[in-house]
Amino acid sequence: MVRSLHHDAHSSNDSIQPHVDRWVTEQMFEEDVRAVLQMMRPHSRERLQGWKEYRTGGAHFRVTVSWD
């Protein structure tokens, strides 16, 4: 039996793509969490500008963080 190297490489890429997509989604979520935590510091630029909430989201979630 003869296998095509091009076909095997393509199959390998197809099997890893969901893992790569998940990693990218998690990295973006972590970046959003870091942004919210940074904003919650006492003298954050956004808070000094009068912001009262921060909204973010992804494919299957929405988050709103608000403060007094």
WOHUVEN-V744304 format. One record per pair of residues at least 6 apart in sequence whose C-alpha atoms are under 6 Angstrom apart, sorted by the first residue. I is the first residue (numbers start at 1). J is the second residue. D is the distance in Angstrom with one decimal. If there is no record, write none. Layout:
I|J|D + I|J|D
This chain:
52|66|5.7 + 52|67|5.7 + 53|65|5.4 + 53|66|4.0 + 54|64|5.7 + 54|65|5.2 + 55|63|5.6 + 55|64|4.4 + 56|62|6.0 + 56|63|5.3 + 57|63|5.7
